[in-house]
């Protein structure tokens, strides 16, 4: 009798132990090992969304460039058109395409006044996203982020002893100040710096259309890693989920990849006409990171992009997608076709559907 009890206890221990190890094996952690608990929880939750049969893709929208166009207007437009608010709401700390061409102090190009709205959004059930259309530190006049630089100028930006390097560090310091405000409020952030690097329109990316430049690939990786180490190690920011997002319509989507130790989520920025077929999904998902459509919109800008068709295409061709983020104004689901179906589909998770009380909704293994 005692032998049977002992064997039963032993078998029970083995089963429980095996289950615990299995659960642990399926936990997906942020690349920052010192990430705060809420950031770890959110990262693991995001990574498990594709296991669900419904409520599996987070809706998202861009709210604007913080000191030029950011407001809650886009969220409200979507609410009026669909009855829903986006689960993710984005802000850019830089002026982006609206940046003034001549500024005497590069730190003036950074503004994090959108933080108050992002904090409120988090506390009411949403998730903040921050991107950076960084001004060009190689220029004494800090020309728009679209200005090109040579590889030798790029090297100067990476060198902390140069004027260009000091400009970069000054602007990163102010960016980190903004992120630190969110950290102190316990707000995790989807952080997407240096996006669309495989395009030829930003200073940190290529200089010519689809031109292979191995040195450029290396310089970008160094820049991304420099930002990561400054923000994570020097400033101790533990509330970030790092997002890598090349452009869908250009080559070299993984050639700029800074390494698995620096990226939590991979994604594609994609602007569509009528065909929602893209290149790069298989290439990026092979990196074994959660996948997202990190920025989407319309090429034609005529109000005829059908977001319901886009979502059906995602279901059929890109089912590992964990979130999408639509650009604002002419790209908004509120002024294009299929917006209501897009937001009210059984696959879509909106603001108010992320949390179950004080915890995230249950994970499906």
C-alpha positions in Angstrom: 0.0 0.0 0.0 2.8 2.4 1.0 4.7 1.5 -2.1 1.7 2.4 -4.3 1.3 5.7 -2.5 5.0 6.5 -2.9 4.9 5.6 -6.6 1.8 7.8 -7.1 3.4 10.8 -5.4 6.6 10.3 -7.5 4.6 10.2 -10.7 2.6 13.2 -9.7 5.8 15.1 -9.0 7.2 14.1 -12.4 4.1 15.2 -14.2 3.9 18.6 -12.4 7.6 19.1 -12.9 7.3 18.4 -16.6 4.4 20.7 -17.0 6.3 23.5 -15.2 9.3 23.0 -17.4 7.0 23.0 -20.5 5.3 26.3 -19.5 8.7 27.8 -18.8 10.0 26.7 -22.2 7.1 28.6 -23.8 7.7 31.9 -22.0 9.0 34.6 -24.4 11.1 37.2 -22.6 12.1 40.7 -23.8 15.7 41.0 -25.0 16.4 43.2 -22.0 16.9 40.7 -19.2 16.2 43.4 -16.6 12.9 44.4 -18.1 10.2 45.4 -15.6 7.6 42.8 -14.7 4.8 44.4 -16.7 7.0 44.6 -19.8 7.9 41.0 -19.5 4.2 40.0 -19.1 3.2 42.1 -22.1 6.0 40.7 -24.3 5.1 37.1 -23.5 1.4 37.8 -24.1 2.1 39.4 -27.5 4.2 36.4 -28.5 1.3 34.0 -27.8 -1.4 35.8 -29.7 -1.1 33.7 -32.9 -2.1 30.6 -30.8 -5.6 32.0 -30.4 -8.5 31.2 -32.7 -9.9 34.8 -32.3 -9.0 38.1 -30.6 -5.4 37.6 -31.8 -4.3 40.8 -33.7 -4.0 44.1 -31.9 -5.4 47.1 -33.8 -3.2 50.2 -33.8 -3.1 53.7 -35.2 -0.6 56.6 -35.5 -1.5 59.7 -33.5 1.0 62.1 -35.1 4.4 63.7 -34.6 4.5 65.0 -31.1 5.4 68.7 -31.5 3.8 69.1 -34.9 0.6 67.0 -35.3 0.0 64.6 -32.4 -3.4 64.5 -30.8 -6.1 62.0 -29.9 -7.9 63.1 -33.1 -7.0 59.9 -35.0 -8.2 57.7 -32.2 -11.5 59.6 -32.1 -12.0 59.4 -35.9 -11.6 55.7 -35.8 -14.0 55.4 -32.8 -16.6 57.4 -34.7 -16.2 55.3 -37.9 -15.9 51.8 -36.3 -17.2 52.1 -32.7 -13.8 50.9 -31.5 -10.6 52.5 -30.2 -7.2 51.1 -31.4 -5.5 48.9 -28.9 -2.1 50.5 -29.8 -1.7 54.3 -30.2 1.5 55.7 -31.7 3.5 58.9 -31.3 6.7 60.1 -32.8 9.0 62.1 -30.6 10.5 63.8 -33.6 8.9 66.1 -36.1 9.5 63.8 -39.0 8.5 65.0 -42.4 7.1 68.2 -40.8 10.5 69.1 -39.3 11.8 72.6 -39.8 14.9 72.7 -42.1 17.1 74.9 -39.9 17.3 74.5 -36.1 20.2 75.7 -34.0 19.9 73.0 -31.4 19.3 69.4 -32.4 17.6 68.6 -29.1 14.8 71.0 -30.2 13.7 68.4 -32.7 12.7 66.1 -29.8 9.4 66.6 -28.0 7.7 64.2 -25.7 4.7 66.1 -24.7 2.5 63.3 -26.1 3.5 61.3 -23.0 0.6 62.6 -20.9 -1.9 61.2 -23.5 0.1 57.9 -23.8 0.1 57.5 -20.0 -3.7 58.0 -20.0 -4.1 55.6 -22.9 -2.1 52.9 -21.0 -4.0 53.4 -17.8 -7.4 53.1 -19.7 -6.5 49.8 -21.4 -4.3 50.7 -24.4 -0.6 50.2 -25.4 1.7 53.1 -26.4 4.0 52.9 -29.4 6.9 55.4 -30.0 8.8 55.9 -33.3 11.7 58.2 -34.0 12.1 60.2 -37.3 15.4 61.4 -36.0 17.0 64.6 -37.3 20.3 64.2 -39.1 23.3 64.7 -36.7 25.7 65.0 -39.6 24.4 68.4 -40.6 25.1 71.6 -38.8 21.6 72.8 -39.7 20.0 69.5 -38.8 18.3 69.0 -42.1 15.2 66.8 -42.4 15.5 63.2 -41.5 15.3 62.4 -45.3 18.7 64.0 -46.0 21.3 61.6 -47.1 24.8 61.1 -45.6 27.9 59.3 -46.8 29.4 56.3 -45.0 32.2 58.5 -43.7 29.7 60.9 -42.2 27.9 57.9 -40.7 31.1 56.8 -39.0 31.4 60.3 -37.5 28.0 60.0 -36.0 29.0 56.8 -34.3 32.1 58.4 -32.9 31.4 60.0 -29.5 34.4 62.3 -29.8 33.2 64.0 -32.9 30.7 67.0 -33.2 28.3 64.7 -35.0 28.6 62.0 -32.4 28.0 64.5 -29.6 24.9 65.7 -31.4 23.6 62.2 -31.6 24.2 61.6 -27.9 22.4 64.9 -27.1 19.3 64.0 -29.0 19.3 60.4 -27.5 19.6 61.9 -24.1 16.4 63.8 -24.6 14.6 60.8 -26.2 15.6 58.8 -23.1 14.2 61.6 -20.8 10.9 61.1 -22.5 11.0 57.3 -22.2 12.0 57.7 -18.6 8.8 59.5 -17.8 6.8 56.6 -19.1 9.0 54.2 -17.1 8.3 56.0 -13.9 4.6 55.7 -14.6 5.0 51.9 -15.2 4.1 52.2 -18.8 5.6 49.7 -21.3 6.3 50.9 -24.8 6.6 49.4 -28.2 9.7 51.3 -29.3 10.5 51.5 -33.0 13.6 53.5 -33.8 15.4 53.7 -37.2 12.6 52.2 -39.3 12.5 51.6 -43.0 16.3 51.5 -43.1 16.3 49.5 -46.3 14.7 52.4 -48.1 16.6 55.4 -49.6 14.7 58.2 -47.9 16.1 58.4 -44.3 19.7 59.4 -43.4 20.2 56.1 -41.4 19.2 54.0 -44.4 20.4 53.4 -48.0 21.3 56.2 -50.3 20.1 54.6 -53.5 17.2 52.4 -54.6 17.9 48.8 -53.6 21.7 49.4 -53.7 23.6 46.7 -51.8 26.0 48.4 -49.4 27.6 46.0 -46.9 29.3 48.8 -45.1 26.0 50.6 -44.7 24.4 47.5 -43.3 27.2 47.3 -40.7 27.0 51.0 -39.8 23.2 50.8 -39.3 23.7 47.8 -37.0 26.2 49.7 -35.0 23.9 52.7 -34.7 20.9 50.6 -33.6 23.1 48.8 -31.0 24.5 52.1 -29.8 21.0 53.4 -29.2 20.0 50.1 -27.5 23.0 50.1 -25.1 22.6 53.8 -24.2 18.9 53.6 -23.5 19.1 50.2 -21.8 22.4 50.1 -20.0 23.3 53.8 -19.5 19.8 55.1 -18.8 18.4 51.9 -17.3 15.2 52.0 -19.2 13.4 48.7 -18.6 10.0 49.4 -20.1 10.8 49.0 -23.8 9.8 46.3 -26.3 12.2 46.8 -29.3 10.7 46.7 -32.8 12.7 46.3 -36.0 10.7 47.3 -39.1 12.1 47.4 -42.7 10.1 48.6 -45.7 8.1 45.9 -47.5 8.7 47.4 -50.9 12.5 47.3 -50.8 15.1 44.5 -50.7 17.6 43.8 -47.9 15.0 43.4 -45.2 17.2 41.3 -42.9 20.6 42.6 -44.0 20.3 45.5 -41.5 19.1 43.2 -38.7 21.1 44.1 -35.6 20.9 40.7 -34.0 18.4 38.7 -31.9 19.8 40.2 -28.7 18.5 43.6 -29.7 15.1 43.0 -31.2 11.8 41.8 -29.6 9.4 42.1 -32.5 10.0 42.2 -36.3 7.7 43.8 -38.7 7.1 45.4 -42.1 6.1 49.0 -43.0 3.8 48.5 -46.0 1.8 50.9 -48.2 -0.6 49.2 -50.6 -2.6 49.9 -53.7 -5.0 47.1 -54.6 -2.8 44.1 -54.0 -2.0 43.1 -50.4 0.7 40.6 -51.4 4.1 41.5 -49.8 7.6 40.2 -49.9 9.5 39.5 -46.6 7.0 37.8 -44.3 8.7 34.4 -44.5 12.1 36.1 -44.3 11.3 38.0 -41.2 9.3 35.3 -39.4 12.3 33.0 -39.9 14.1 35.2 -37.3 11.8 33.6 -34.7 10.4 36.8 -33.3 6.7 37.9 -33.2 5.7 39.6 -36.4 3.7 42.8 -36.9 2.6 45.2 -39.7 4.3 48.1 -38.0 3.1 50.8 -40.3 0.5 50.5 -43.1 -1.4 52.8 -45.4 -2.5 53.5 -48.9 -0.3 54.3 -51.9 -3.1 55.8 -54.0 -4.5 58.0 -51.2 -7.9 58.0 -52.8 -10.0 56.6 -50.0 -10.5 53.2 -51.7 -8.1 51.0 -49.8 -10.2 48.2 -48.3 -8.9 47.3 -44.8 -11.3 44.4 -44.5 -9.7 42.8 -47.5 -6.3 43.5 -46.0 -7.3 41.7 -42.8 -8.6 38.7 -44.8 -5.3 38.6 -46.6 -3.5 38.6 -43.3 -5.6 35.6 -42.1 -4.7 33.6 -45.2 -1.1 34.6 -45.9 0.4 36.3 -42.8 -1.3 34.5 -39.8 1.6 35.1 -37.4 0.8 38.8 -37.3 0.3 40.1 -33.7 -0.5 43.7 -34.4 -1.0 46.3 -37.2 -0.6 50.1 -37.0 -2.3 52.3 -39.6 -0.9 55.7 -40.4 -3.1 58.7 -40.0 -5.0 61.2 -42.2 -5.5 59.8 -45.8 -4.3 56.4 -44.6 -6.8 56.0 -41.8 -9.4 53.3 -41.7 -11.9 56.0 -40.9 -11.6 57.5 -44.4 -11.0 54.3 -46.4 -13.1 51.2 -47.1 -13.9 48.4 -44.7 -12.8 50.2 -41.6 -15.7 49.0 -39.4 -15.3 45.3 -40.5 -11.6 45.7 -40.0 -12.0 46.8 -36.4 -15.0 44.5 -35.5 -13.6 41.3 -37.0 -13.4 38.3 -34.6 -9.6 38.3 -35.0 -9.1 42.0 -34.0 -8.3 43.1 -30.5 -9.2 46.7 -29.6 -8.7 48.9 -26.6 -10.7 47.5 -23.7 -10.0 43.9 -24.9 -6.4 43.6 -23.8 -6.9 43.4 -20.1 -9.1 41.2 -17.9 -9.3 43.2 -14.7 -5.7 43.8 -13.5 -4.2 41.1 -15.7 -3.8 40.6 -19.4 -6.3 38.3 -21.0 -5.4 34.6 -20.8 -2.5 33.2 -22.8 -3.1 30.3 -25.2 -0.1 27.9 -25.3 
